[in-house]
Amino acid sequence: MHDELLTLRNLGKTSAQWLHASGIHTADDLRRLGSVSAYQAVKSRGFSASRVLLYAIEGALRDINWKELPDALKNELNQHLAGCDYRDKS
C-alpha cells in the first residue's frame, strides 16, 4: 500500500502512523489542518510526540528540512500552540 505521508520530507514511519491514527491520511489533510492542528491531533491521542514533530510537519508542508525552519517561525508556531486550548508541555 502506498502511504502518501511517507513521501513527504521529515515524516517517517512513526510520524505517519501517529498521523494516520489521528485521522490524517494525506498531504491535503495536513495542508487543510496546518502543522499546529495536526500536532495537536497527534498529542490529543496520547502519543508522546515532541515539538520536533510540529517542526517536521511544518517542514513537510514547506518541503524543507525541519532543521532549516527559521527560529522566528518556530517561535511563531510555539506561540500559536500556546494560544490554543490544548496545552503541550513537551
PDB file of N, CA, C and O in Angstrom:
ATOM      1  N   MET A   1       0.839  -1.191   0.000  1.00  0.00           N
ATOM      2  CA  MET A   1       0.000   0.000   0.000  1.00  0.00           C
ATOM      3  C   MET A   1       0.882   1.251   0.000  1.00  0.00           C
ATOM      4  O   MET A   1       1.864   1.334   0.737  1.00  0.00           O
ATOM      5  N   HIS A   2       0.517   2.212  -0.831  1.00  0.00           N
ATOM      6  CA  HIS A   2       1.242   3.481  -0.932  1.00  0.00           C
ATOM      7  C   HIS A   2       0.807   4.403   0.206  1.00  0.00           C
ATOM      8  O   HIS A   2      -0.386   4.619   0.416  1.00  0.00           O
ATOM      9  N   ASP A   3       1.770   4.938   0.930  1.00  0.00           N
ATOM     10  CA  ASP A   3       1.474   5.872   2.017  1.00  0.00           C
ATOM     11  C   ASP A   3       1.993   7.245   1.617  1.00  0.00           C
ATOM     12  O   ASP A   3       3.196   7.503   1.659  1.00  0.00           O
ATOM     13  N   GLU A   4       1.091   8.105   1.235  1.00  0.00           N
ATOM     14  CA  GLU A   4       1.454   9.439   0.761  1.00  0.00           C
ATOM     15  C   GLU A   4       2.248  10.217   1.810  1.00  0.00           C
ATOM     16  O   GLU A   4       3.160  10.968   1.463  1.00  0.00           O
ATOM     17  N   LEU A   5       1.912  10.046   3.075  1.00  0.00           N
ATOM     18  CA  LEU A   5       2.616  10.797   4.119  1.00  0.00           C
ATOM     19  C   LEU A   5       4.101  10.460   4.141  1.00  0.00           C
ATOM     20  O   LEU A   5       4.930  11.317   4.445  1.00  0.00           O
ATOM     21  N   LEU A   6       4.438   9.214   3.820  1.00  0.00           N
ATOM     22  CA  LEU A   6       5.848   8.811   3.826  1.00  0.00           C
ATOM     23  C   LEU A   6       6.640   9.422   2.680  1.00  0.00           C
ATOM     24  O   LEU A   6       7.870   9.363   2.677  1.00  0.00           O
ATOM     25  N   THR A   7       5.953  10.006   1.712  1.00  0.00           N
ATOM     26  CA  THR A   7       6.657  10.671   0.611  1.00  0.00           C
ATOM     27  C   THR A   7       7.022  12.107   0.959  1.00  0.00           C
ATOM     28  O   THR A   7       7.779  12.752   0.233  1.00  0.00           O
ATOM     29  N   LEU A   8       6.490  12.605   2.063  1.00  0.00           N
ATOM     30  CA  LEU A   8       6.766  13.983   2.470  1.00  0.00           C
ATOM     31  C   LEU A   8       8.064  14.052   3.261  1.00  0.00           C
ATOM     32  O   LEU A   8       8.381  13.161   4.050  1.00  0.00           O
ATOM     33  N   ARG A   9       8.795  15.111   3.035  1.00  0.00           N
ATOM     34  CA  ARG A   9      10.045  15.349   3.758  1.00  0.00           C
ATOM     35  C   ARG A   9       9.775  15.396   5.260  1.00  0.00           C
ATOM     36  O   ARG A   9       8.755  15.929   5.696  1.00  0.00           O
ATOM     37  N   ASN A  10      10.670  14.850   6.029  1.00  0.00           N
ATOM     38  CA  ASN A  10      10.665  14.879   7.505  1.00  0.00           C
ATOM     39  C   ASN A  10       9.774  13.834   8.173  1.00  0.00           C
ATOM     40  O   ASN A  10       9.925  13.583   9.368  1.00  0.00           O
ATOM     41  N   LEU A  11       8.861  13.228   7.442  1.00  0.00           N
ATOM     42  CA  LEU A  11       7.916  12.312   8.068  1.00  0.00           C
ATOM     43  C   LEU A  11       8.352  10.870   7.845  1.00  0.00           C
ATOM     44  O   LEU A  11       8.469  10.409   6.709  1.00  0.00           O
ATOM     45  N   GLY A  12       8.591  10.167   8.947  1.00  0.00           N
ATOM     46  CA  GLY A  12       8.972   8.766   8.886  1.00  0.00           C
ATOM     47  C   GLY A  12       7.811   7.876   9.269  1.00  0.00           C
ATOM     48  O   GLY A  12       6.669   8.320   9.387  1.00  0.00           O
ATOM     49  N   LYS A  13       8.128   6.624   9.457  1.00  0.00           N
ATOM     50  CA  LYS A  13       7.101   5.613   9.718  1.00  0.00           C
ATOM     51  C   LYS A  13       6.285   5.929  10.973  1.00  0.00           C
ATOM     52  O   LYS A  13       5.055   5.867  10.949  1.00  0.00           O
ATOM     53  N   THR A  14       6.965   6.264  12.058  1.00  0.00           N
ATOM     54  CA  THR A  14       6.248   6.532  13.312  1.00  0.00           C
ATOM     55  C   THR A  14       5.374   7.773  13.183  1.00  0.00           C
ATOM     56  O   THR A  14       4.215   7.765  13.599  1.00  0.00           O
ATOM     57  N   SER A  15       5.919   8.830  12.613  1.00  0.00           N
ATOM     58  CA  SER A  15       5.130  10.059  12.425  1.00  0.00           C
ATOM     59  C   SER A  15       3.902   9.779  11.582  1.00  0.00           C
ATOM     60  O   SER A  15       2.805  10.234  11.906  1.00  0.00           O
ATOM     61  N   ALA A  16       4.081   9.032  10.502  1.00  0.00           N
ATOM     62  CA  ALA A  16       2.957   8.703   9.629  1.00  0.00           C
ATOM     63  C   ALA A  16       1.921   7.864  10.373  1.00  0.00           C
ATOM     64  O   ALA A  16       0.720   8.087  10.217  1.00  0.00           O
ATOM     65  N   GLN A  17       2.364   6.910  11.174  1.00  0.00           N
ATOM     66  CA  GLN A  17       1.425   6.086  11.939  1.00  0.00           C
ATOM     67  C   GLN A  17       0.625   6.940  12.914  1.00  0.00           C
ATOM     68  O   GLN A  17      -0.587   6.771  13.041  1.00  0.00           O
ATOM     69  N   TRP A  18       1.296   7.853  13.599  1.00  0.00           N
ATOM     70  CA  TRP A  18       0.600   8.744  14.535  1.00  0.00           C
ATOM     71  C   TRP A  18      -0.413   9.610  13.796  1.00  0.00           C
ATOM     72  O   TRP A  18      -1.538   9.787  14.264  1.00  0.00           O
ATOM     73  N   LEU A  19      -0.022  10.144  12.654  1.00  0.00           N
ATOM     74  CA  LEU A  19      -0.934  10.991  11.885  1.00  0.00           C
ATOM     75  C   LEU A  19      -2.135  10.182  11.404  1.00  0.00           C
ATOM     76  O   LEU A  19      -3.272  10.642  11.502  1.00  0.00           O
ATOM     77  N   HIS A  20      -1.889   8.983  10.886  1.00  0.00           N
ATOM     78  CA  HIS A  20      -2.998   8.132  10.449  1.00  0.00           C
ATOM     79  C   HIS A  20      -3.953   7.837  11.611  1.00  0.00           C
ATOM     80  O   HIS A  20      -5.172   7.909  11.453  1.00  0.00           O
ATOM     81  N   ALA A  21      -3.396   7.508  12.766  1.00  0.00           N
ATOM     82  CA  ALA A  21      -4.226   7.212  13.938  1.00  0.00           C
ATOM     83  C   ALA A  21      -5.033   8.426  14.379  1.00  0.00           C
ATOM     84  O   ALA A  21      -6.036   8.299  15.082  1.00  0.00           O
ATOM     85  N   SER A  22      -4.585   9.599  13.958  1.00  0.00           N
ATOM     86  CA  SER A  22      -5.265  10.850  14.305  1.00  0.00           C
ATOM     87  C   SER A  22      -6.220  11.304  13.210  1.00  0.00           C
ATOM     88  O   SER A  22      -6.783  12.395  13.287  1.00  0.00           O
ATOM     89  N   GLY A  23      -6.404  10.468  12.190  1.00  0.00           N
ATOM     90  CA  GLY A  23      -7.336  10.787  11.116  1.00  0.00           C
ATOM     91  C   GLY A  23      -6.745  11.599   9.987  1.00  0.00           C
ATOM     92  O   GLY A  23      -7.479  12.135   9.158  1.00  0.00           O
ATOM     93  N   ILE A  24      -5.437  11.698   9.944  1.00  0.00           N
ATOM     94  CA  ILE A  24      -4.742  12.479   8.912  1.00  0.00           C
ATOM     95  C   ILE A  24      -4.052  11.481   7.989  1.00  0.00           C
ATOM     96  O   ILE A  24      -3.137  10.771   8.406  1.00  0.00           O
ATOM     97  N   HIS A  25      -4.491  11.431   6.738  1.00  0.00           N
ATOM     98  CA  HIS A  25      -4.025  10.383   5.844  1.00  0.00           C
ATOM     99  C   HIS A  25      -3.303  10.883   4.590  1.00  0.00           C
ATOM    100  O   HIS A  25      -2.616  10.108   3.925  1.00  0.00           O
ATOM    101  N   THR A  26      -3.452  12.160   4.264  1.00  0.00           N
ATOM    102  CA  THR A  26      -2.880  12.674   3.020  1.00  0.00           C
ATOM    103  C   THR A  26      -2.199  14.017   3.248  1.00  0.00           C
ATOM    104  O   THR A  26      -2.366  14.658   4.286  1.00  0.00           O
ATOM    105  N   ALA A  27      -1.430  14.416   2.250  1.00  0.00           N
ATOM    106  CA  ALA A  27      -0.812  15.746   2.290  1.00  0.00           C
ATOM    107  C   ALA A  27      -1.896  16.826   2.306  1.00  0.00           C
ATOM    108  O   ALA A  27      -1.734  17.860   2.954  1.00  0.00           O
ATOM    109  N   ASP A  28      -2.990  16.588   1.601  1.00  0.00           N
ATOM    110  CA  ASP A  28      -4.103  17.547   1.614  1.00  0.00           C
ATOM    111  C   ASP A  28      -4.696  17.680   3.012  1.00  0.00           C
ATOM    112  O   ASP A  28      -5.056  18.779   3.434  1.00  0.00           O
ATOM    113  N   ASP A  29      -4.798  16.556   3.736  1.00  0.00           N
ATOM    114  CA  ASP A  29      -5.270  16.614   5.122  1.00  0.00           C
ATOM    115  C   ASP A  29      -4.357  17.516   5.945  1.00  0.00           C
ATOM    116  O   ASP A  29      -4.825  18.359   6.712  1.00  0.00           O
ATOM    117  N   LEU A  30      -3.041  17.329   5.776  1.00  0.00           N
ATOM    118  CA  LEU A  30      -2.076  18.147   6.519  1.00  0.00           C
ATOM    119  C   LEU A  30      -2.205  19.619   6.156  1.00  0.00           C
ATOM    120  O   LEU A  30      -2.217  20.479   7.036  1.00  0.00           O
ATOM    121  N   ARG A  31      -2.302  19.911   4.860  1.00  0.00           N
ATOM    122  CA  ARG A  31      -2.428  21.311   4.426  1.00  0.00           C
ATOM    123  C   ARG A  31      -3.695  21.943   4.977  1.00  0.00           C
ATOM    124  O   ARG A  31      -3.692  23.091   5.421  1.00  0.00           O
ATOM    125  N   ARG A  32      -4.782  21.173   4.942  1.00  0.00           N
ATOM    126  CA  ARG A  32      -6.064  21.698   5.436  1.00  0.00           C
ATOM    127  C   ARG A  32      -5.993  22.030   6.916  1.00  0.00           C
ATOM    128  O   ARG A  32      -6.491  23.070   7.347  1.00  0.00           O
ATOM    129  N   LEU A  33      -5.372  21.146   7.699  1.00  0.00           N
ATOM    130  CA  LEU A  33      -5.286  21.343   9.144  1.00  0.00           C
ATOM    131  C   LEU A  33      -4.206  22.330   9.544  1.00  0.00           C
ATOM    132  O   LEU A  33      -4.388  23.123  10.468  1.00  0.00           O
ATOM    133  N   GLY A  34      -3.090  22.279   8.849  1.00  0.00           N
ATOM    134  CA  GLY A  34      -1.929  23.064   9.255  1.00  0.00           C
ATOM    135  C   GLY A  34      -1.133  22.309  10.303  1.00  0.00           C
ATOM    136  O   GLY A  34      -1.625  21.361  10.915  1.00  0.00           O
ATOM    137  N   SER A  35       0.087  22.737  10.498  1.00  0.00           N
ATOM    138  CA  SER A  35       1.003  21.994  11.372  1.00  0.00           C
ATOM    139  C   SER A  35       0.556  21.984  12.832  1.00  0.00           C
ATOM    140  O   SER A  35       0.657  20.953  13.496  1.00  0.00           O
ATOM    141  N   VAL A  36       0.073  23.091  13.334  1.00  0.00           N
ATOM    142  CA  VAL A  36      -0.306  23.165  14.748  1.00  0.00           C
ATOM    143  C   VAL A  36      -1.493  22.246  15.043  1.00  0.00           C
ATOM    144  O   VAL A  36      -1.471  21.493  16.017  1.00  0.00           O
ATOM    145  N   SER A  37      -2.520  22.307  14.211  1.00  0.00           N
ATOM    146  CA  SER A  37      -3.697  21.455  14.438  1.00  0.00           C
ATOM    147  C   SER A  37      -3.370  19.981  14.257  1.00  0.00           C
ATOM    148  O   SER A  37      -3.883  19.137  14.991  1.00  0.00           O
ATOM    149  N   ALA A  38      -2.519  19.665  13.287  1.00  0.00           N
ATOM    150  CA  ALA A  38      -2.123  18.266  13.091  1.00  0.00           C
ATOM    151  C   ALA A  38      -1.336  17.771  14.302  1.00  0.00           C
ATOM    152  O   ALA A  38      -1.549  16.652  14.768  1.00  0.00           O
ATOM    153  N   TYR A  39      -0.428  18.604  14.810  1.00  0.00           N
ATOM    154  CA  TYR A  39       0.351  18.248  16.001  1.00  0.00           C
ATOM    155  C   TYR A  39      -0.576  18.041  17.203  1.00  0.00           C
ATOM    156  O   TYR A  39      -0.416  17.088  17.964  1.00  0.00           O
ATOM    157  N   GLN A  40      -1.531  18.930  17.360  1.00  0.00           N
ATOM    158  CA  GLN A  40      -2.486  18.802  18.459  1.00  0.00           C
ATOM    159  C   GLN A  40      -3.294  17.517  18.340  1.00  0.00           C
ATOM    160  O   GLN A  40      -3.581  16.863  19.343  1.00  0.00           O
ATOM    161  N   ALA A  41      -3.659  17.159  17.120  1.00  0.00           N
ATOM    162  CA  ALA A  41      -4.427  15.927  16.913  1.00  0.00           C
ATOM    163  C   ALA A  41      -3.625  14.716  17.379  1.00  0.00           C
ATOM    164  O   ALA A  41      -4.168  13.815  18.019  1.00  0.00           O
ATOM    165  N   VAL A  42      -2.345  14.698  17.060  1.00  0.00           N
ATOM    166  CA  VAL A  42      -1.481  13.592  17.480  1.00  0.00           C
ATOM    167  C   VAL A  42      -1.344  13.569  18.998  1.00  0.00           C
ATOM    168  O   VAL A  42      -1.500  12.518  19.620  1.00  0.00           O
ATOM    169  N   LYS A  43      -1.055  14.713  19.593  1.00  0.00           N
ATOM    170  CA  LYS A  43      -0.879  14.781  21.049  1.00  0.00           C
ATOM    171  C   LYS A  43      -2.164  14.420  21.784  1.00  0.00           C
ATOM    172  O   LYS A  43      -2.116  13.790  22.841  1.00  0.00           O
ATOM    173  N   SER A  44      -3.312  14.814  21.237  1.00  0.00           N
ATOM    174  CA  SER A  44      -4.585  14.532  21.907  1.00  0.00           C
ATOM    175  C   SER A  44      -4.915  13.044  21.904  1.00  0.00           C
ATOM    176  O   SER A  44      -5.764  12.591  22.671  1.00  0.00           O
ATOM    177  N   ARG A  45      -4.246  12.287  21.043  1.00  0.00           N
ATOM    178  CA  ARG A  45      -4.434  10.831  21.018  1.00  0.00           C
ATOM    179  C   ARG A  45      -3.508  10.136  22.002  1.00  0.00           C
ATOM    180  O   ARG A  45      -3.516   8.910  22.113  1.00  0.00           O
ATOM    181  N   GLY A  46      -2.709  10.921  22.718  1.00  0.00           N
ATOM    182  CA  GLY A  46      -1.847  10.355  23.756  1.00  0.00           C
ATOM    183  C   GLY A  46      -0.462   9.944  23.293  1.00  0.00           C
ATOM    184  O   GLY A  46       0.289   9.346  24.063  1.00  0.00           O
ATOM    185  N   PHE A  47      -0.108  10.251  22.059  1.00  0.00           N
ATOM    186  CA  PHE A  47       1.219   9.903  21.571  1.00  0.00           C
ATOM    187  C   PHE A  47       2.261  10.841  22.167  1.00  0.00           C
ATOM    188  O   PHE A  47       1.987  12.018  22.400  1.00  0.00           O
ATOM    189  N   SER A  48       3.443  10.318  22.407  1.00  0.00           N
ATOM    190  CA  SER A  48       4.498  11.090  23.079  1.00  0.00           C
ATOM    191  C   SER A  48       5.361  11.853  22.078  1.00  0.00           C
ATOM    192  O   SER A  48       6.585  11.723  22.073  1.00  0.00           O
ATOM    193  N   ALA A  49       4.720  12.635  21.248  1.00  0.00           N
ATOM    194  CA  ALA A  49       5.421  13.424  20.235  1.00  0.00           C
ATOM    195  C   ALA A  49       6.011  14.683  20.867  1.00  0.00           C
ATOM    196  O   ALA A  49       5.358  15.364  21.659  1.00  0.00           O
ATOM    197  N   SER A  50       7.244  14.974  20.505  1.00  0.00           N
ATOM    198  CA  SER A  50       7.878  16.210  20.976  1.00  0.00           C
ATOM    199  C   SER A  50       7.591  17.335  19.986  1.00  0.00           C
ATOM    200  O   SER A  50       6.946  17.115  18.961  1.00  0.00           O
ATOM    201  N   ARG A  51       8.058  18.505  20.284  1.00  0.00           N
ATOM    202  CA  ARG A  51       7.879  19.647  19.384  1.00  0.00           C
ATOM    203  C   ARG A  51       8.559  19.413  18.040  1.00  0.00           C
ATOM    204  O   ARG A  51       8.222  20.073  17.057  1.00  0.00           O
ATOM    205  N   VAL A  52       9.496  18.497  17.983  1.00  0.00           N
ATOM    206  CA  VAL A  52      10.146  18.203  16.706  1.00  0.00           C
ATOM    207  C   VAL A  52       9.100  17.752  15.682  1.00  0.00           C
ATOM    208  O   VAL A  52       9.234  18.053  14.495  1.00  0.00           O
ATOM    209  N   LEU A  53       8.060  17.034  16.126  1.00  0.00           N
ATOM    210  CA  LEU A  53       7.008  16.642  15.192  1.00  0.00           C
ATOM    211  C   LEU A  53       6.308  17.874  14.635  1.00  0.00           C
ATOM    212  O   LEU A  53       6.013  17.925  13.441  1.00  0.00           O
ATOM    213  N   LEU A  54       6.043  18.850  15.461  1.00  0.00           N
ATOM    214  CA  LEU A  54       5.436  20.099  14.993  1.00  0.00           C
ATOM    215  C   LEU A  54       6.288  20.712  13.895  1.00  0.00           C
ATOM    216  O   LEU A  54       5.778  21.100  12.844  1.00  0.00           O
ATOM    217  N   TYR A  55       7.595  20.796  14.145  1.00  0.00           N
ATOM    218  CA  TYR A  55       8.509  21.383  13.161  1.00  0.00           C
ATOM    219  C   TYR A  55       8.624  20.501  11.925  1.00  0.00           C
ATOM    220  O   TYR A  55       8.733  21.010  10.809  1.00  0.00           O
ATOM    221  N   ALA A  56       8.603  19.182  12.112  1.00  0.00           N
ATOM    222  CA  ALA A  56       8.687  18.253  10.985  1.00  0.00           C
ATOM    223  C   ALA A  56       7.471  18.409  10.070  1.00  0.00           C
ATOM    224  O   ALA A  56       7.601  18.397   8.846  1.00  0.00           O
ATOM    225  N   ILE A  57       6.309  18.554  10.665  1.00  0.00           N
ATOM    226  CA  ILE A  57       5.095  18.737   9.863  1.00  0.00           C
ATOM    227  C   ILE A  57       5.167  20.051   9.101  1.00  0.00           C
ATOM    228  O   ILE A  57       4.863  20.099   7.909  1.00  0.00           O
ATOM    229  N   GLU A  58       5.567  21.112   9.785  1.00  0.00           N
ATOM    230  CA  GLU A  58       5.688  22.413   9.112  1.00  0.00           C
ATOM    231  C   GLU A  58       6.698  22.332   7.975  1.00  0.00           C
ATOM    232  O   GLU A  58       6.459  22.855   6.887  1.00  0.00           O
ATOM    233  N   GLY A  59       7.825  21.679   8.229  1.00  0.00           N
ATOM    234  CA  GLY A  59       8.817  21.496   7.176  1.00  0.00           C
ATOM    235  C   GLY A  59       8.271  20.671   6.021  1.00  0.00           C
ATOM    236  O   GLY A  59       8.556  20.961   4.859  1.00  0.00           O
ATOM    237  N   ALA A  60       7.490  19.646   6.333  1.00  0.00           N
ATOM    238  CA  ALA A  60       6.886  18.823   5.287  1.00  0.00           C
ATOM    239  C   ALA A  60       5.961  19.670   4.412  1.00  0.00           C
ATOM    240  O   ALA A  60       5.952  19.529   3.189  1.00  0.00           O
ATOM    241  N   LEU A  61       5.194  20.537   5.040  1.00  0.00           N
ATOM    242  CA  LEU A  61       4.285  21.401   4.293  1.00  0.00           C
ATOM    243  C   LEU A  61       5.045  22.395   3.417  1.00  0.00           C
ATOM    244  O   LEU A  61       4.555  22.801   2.364  1.00  0.00           O
ATOM    245  N   ARG A  62       6.241  22.785   3.852  1.00  0.00           N
ATOM    246  CA  ARG A  62       7.052  23.742   3.096  1.00  0.00           C
ATOM    247  C   ARG A  62       8.099  23.055   2.217  1.00  0.00           C
ATOM    248  O   ARG A  62       8.819  23.713   1.466  1.00  0.00           O
ATOM    249  N   ASP A  63       8.174  21.735   2.317  1.00  0.00           N
ATOM    250  CA  ASP A  63       9.141  20.919   1.587  1.00  0.00           C
ATOM    251  C   ASP A  63      10.583  21.336   1.893  1.00  0.00           C
ATOM    252  O   ASP A  63      11.416  21.472   0.997  1.00  0.00           O
ATOM    253  N   ILE A  64      10.848  21.534   3.191  1.00  0.00           N
ATOM    254  CA  ILE A  64      12.212  21.809   3.644  1.00  0.00           C
ATOM    255  C   ILE A  64      12.501  20.970   4.884  1.00  0.00           C
ATOM    256  O   ILE A  64      11.583  20.533   5.579  1.00  0.00           O
ATOM    257  N   ASN A  65      13.772  20.752   5.150  1.00  0.00           N
ATOM    258  CA  ASN A  65      14.171  20.039   6.353  1.00  0.00           C
ATOM    259  C   ASN A  65      13.737  20.854   7.564  1.00  0.00           C
ATOM    260  O   ASN A  65      13.912  22.072   7.593  1.00  0.00           O
ATOM    261  N   TRP A  66      13.176  20.187   8.552  1.00  0.00           N
ATOM    262  CA  TRP A  66      12.668  20.913   9.728  1.00  0.00           C
ATOM    263  C   TRP A  66      13.767  21.693  10.434  1.00  0.00           C
ATOM    264  O   TRP A  66      13.489  22.708  11.073  1.00  0.00           O
ATOM    265  N   LYS A  67      15.005  21.235  10.329  1.00  0.00           N
ATOM    266  CA  LYS A  67      16.125  21.935  10.968  1.00  0.00           C
ATOM    267  C   LYS A  67      16.417  23.265  10.296  1.00  0.00           C
ATOM    268  O   LYS A  67      17.094  24.115  10.874  1.00  0.00           O
ATOM    269  N   GLU A  68      15.913  23.457   9.079  1.00  0.00           N
ATOM    270  CA  GLU A  68      16.130  24.696   8.343  1.00  0.00           C
ATOM    271  C   GLU A  68      15.040  25.737   8.598  1.00  0.00           C
ATOM    272  O   GLU A  68      15.113  26.852   8.080  1.00  0.00           O
ATOM    273  N   LEU A  69      14.035  25.379   9.390  1.00  0.00           N
ATOM    274  CA  LEU A  69      12.995  26.364   9.713  1.00  0.00           C
ATOM    275  C   LEU A  69      13.631  27.489  10.519  1.00  0.00           C
ATOM    276  O   LEU A  69      14.367  27.227  11.470  1.00  0.00           O
ATOM    277  N   PRO A  70      13.358  28.725  10.157  1.00  0.00           N
ATOM    278  CA  PRO A  70      13.906  29.851  10.925  1.00  0.00           C
ATOM    279  C   PRO A  70      13.390  29.832  12.364  1.00  0.00           C
ATOM    280  O   PRO A  70      12.255  29.435  12.626  1.00  0.00           O
ATOM    281  N   ASP A  71      14.240  30.265  13.281  1.00  0.00           N
ATOM    282  CA  ASP A  71      13.836  30.321  14.691  1.00  0.00           C
ATOM    283  C   ASP A  71      12.582  31.168  14.877  1.00  0.00           C
ATOM    284  O   ASP A  71      11.743  30.858  15.723  1.00  0.00           O
ATOM    285  N   ALA A  72      12.451  32.236  14.092  1.00  0.00           N
ATOM    286  CA  ALA A  72      11.264  33.094  14.211  1.00  0.00           C
ATOM    287  C   ALA A  72       9.998  32.310  13.871  1.00  0.00           C
ATOM    288  O   ALA A  72       8.964  32.504  14.510  1.00  0.00           O
ATOM    289  N   LEU A  73      10.065  31.436  12.886  1.00  0.00           N
ATOM    290  CA  LEU A  73       8.900  30.623  12.532  1.00  0.00           C
ATOM    291  C   LEU A  73       8.611  29.596  13.613  1.00  0.00           C
ATOM    292  O   LEU A  73       7.450  29.364  13.948  1.00  0.00           O
ATOM    293  N   LYS A  74       9.651  28.977  14.164  1.00  0.00           N
ATOM    294  CA  LYS A  74       9.443  28.029  15.265  1.00  0.00           C
ATOM    295  C   LYS A  74       8.791  28.734  16.449  1.00  0.00           C
ATOM    296  O   LYS A  74       7.889  28.184  17.081  1.00  0.00           O
ATOM    297  N   ASN A  75       9.243  29.948  16.749  1.00  0.00           N
ATOM    298  CA  ASN A  75       8.645  30.716  17.843  1.00  0.00           C
ATOM    299  C   ASN A  75       7.184  31.033  17.549  1.00  0.00           C
ATOM    300  O   ASN A  75       6.339  30.970  18.442  1.00  0.00           O
ATOM    301  N   GLU A  76       6.889  31.373  16.297  1.00  0.00           N
ATOM    302  CA  GLU A  76       5.510  31.664  15.904  1.00  0.00           C
ATOM    303  C   GLU A  76       4.626  30.427  16.062  1.00  0.00           C
ATOM    304  O   GLU A  76       3.499  30.525  16.546  1.00  0.00           O
ATOM    305  N   LEU A  77       5.131  29.276  15.657  1.00  0.00           N
ATOM    306  CA  LEU A  77       4.379  28.024  15.821  1.00  0.00           C
ATOM    307  C   LEU A  77       4.121  27.736  17.292  1.00  0.00           C
ATOM    308  O   LEU A  77       3.015  27.355  17.673  1.00  0.00           O
ATOM    309  N   ASN A  78       5.151  27.920  18.119  1.00  0.00           N
ATOM    310  CA  ASN A  78       5.008  27.681  19.559  1.00  0.00           C
ATOM    311  C   ASN A  78       4.014  28.645  20.186  1.00  0.00           C
ATOM    312  O   ASN A  78       3.233  28.252  21.053  1.00  0.00           O
ATOM    313  N   GLN A  79       4.032  29.905  19.759  1.00  0.00           N
ATOM    314  CA  GLN A  79       3.081  30.882  20.287  1.00  0.00           C
ATOM    315  C   GLN A  79       1.658  30.520  19.877  1.00  0.00           C
ATOM    316  O   GLN A  79       0.724  30.631  20.672  1.00  0.00           O
ATOM    317  N   HIS A  80       1.505  30.091  18.636  1.00  0.00           N
ATOM    318  CA  HIS A  80       0.173  29.678  18.164  1.00  0.00           C
ATOM    319  C   HIS A  80      -0.312  28.482  18.972  1.00  0.00           C
ATOM    320  O   HIS A  80      -1.479  28.416  19.359  1.00  0.00           O
ATOM    321  N   LEU A  81       0.574  27.553  19.219  1.00  0.00           N
ATOM    322  CA  LEU A  81       0.222  26.371  20.012  1.00  0.00           C
ATOM    323  C   LEU A  81      -0.160  26.776  21.434  1.00  0.00           C
ATOM    324  O   LEU A  81      -1.135  26.264  21.984  1.00  0.00           O
ATOM    325  N   ALA A  82       0.592  27.680  22.025  1.00  0.00           N
ATOM    326  CA  ALA A  82       0.328  28.124  23.389  1.00  0.00           C
ATOM    327  C   ALA A  82      -1.005  28.885  23.486  1.00  0.00           C
ATOM    328  O   ALA A  82      -1.636  28.906  24.543  1.00  0.00           O
ATOM    329  N   GLY A  83      -1.422  29.501  22.389  1.00  0.00           N
ATOM    330  CA  GLY A  83      -2.671  30.249  22.374  1.00  0.00           C
ATOM    331  C   GLY A  83      -3.896  29.387  22.186  1.00  0.00           C
ATOM    332  O   GLY A  83      -5.022  29.870  22.309  1.00  0.00           O
ATOM    333  N   CYS A  84      -3.693  28.120  21.889  1.00  0.00           N
ATOM    334  CA  CYS A  84      -4.812  27.194  21.696  1.00  0.00           C
ATOM    335  C   CYS A  84      -5.250  26.623  23.040  1.00  0.00           C
ATOM    336  O   CYS A  84      -4.517  26.694  24.027  1.00  0.00           O
ATOM    337  N   ASP A  85      -6.444  26.061  23.065  1.00  0.00           N
ATOM    338  CA  ASP A  85      -6.957  25.455  24.293  1.00  0.00           C
ATOM    339  C   ASP A  85      -6.074  24.303  24.761  1.00  0.00           C
ATOM    340  O   ASP A  85      -5.905  24.090  25.962  1.00  0.00           O
ATOM    341  N   TYR A  86      -5.505  23.551  23.793  1.00  0.00           N
ATOM    342  CA  TYR A  86      -4.662  22.418  24.124  1.00  0.00           C
ATOM    343  C   TYR A  86      -3.303  22.929  24.573  1.00  0.00           C
ATOM    344  O   TYR A  86      -2.669  23.705  23.858  1.00  0.00           O
ATOM    345  N   ARG A  87      -2.858  22.518  25.717  1.00  0.00           N
ATOM    346  CA  ARG A  87      -1.559  22.934  26.245  1.00  0.00           C
ATOM    347  C   ARG A  87      -0.598  21.774  26.204  1.00  0.00           C
ATOM    348  O   ARG A  87      -0.898  20.701  26.728  1.00  0.00           O
ATOM    349  N   ASP A  88       0.558  21.970  25.588  1.00  0.00           N
ATOM    350  CA  ASP A  88       1.572  20.919  25.482  1.00  0.00           C
ATOM    351  C   ASP A  88       2.766  21.320  26.311  1.00  0.00           C
ATOM    352  O   ASP A  88       3.238  22.453  26.219  1.00  0.00           O
ATOM    353  N   LYS A  89       3.253  20.413  27.110  1.00  0.00           N
ATOM    354  CA  LYS A  89       4.372  20.715  27.990  1.00  0.00           C
ATOM    355  C   LYS A  89       5.704  20.168  27.476  1.00  0.00           C
ATOM    356  O   LYS A  89       6.729  20.353  28.132  1.00  0.00           O
ATOM    357  N   SER A  90       5.717  19.490  26.306  1.00  0.00           N
ATOM    358  CA  SER A  90       6.972  18.901  25.827  1.00  0.00           C
ATOM    359  C   SER A  90       7.849  19.915  25.137  1.00  0.00           C
ATOM    360  O   SER A  90       8.940  19.577  24.678  1.00  0.00           O
TER     361      SER A  90
END
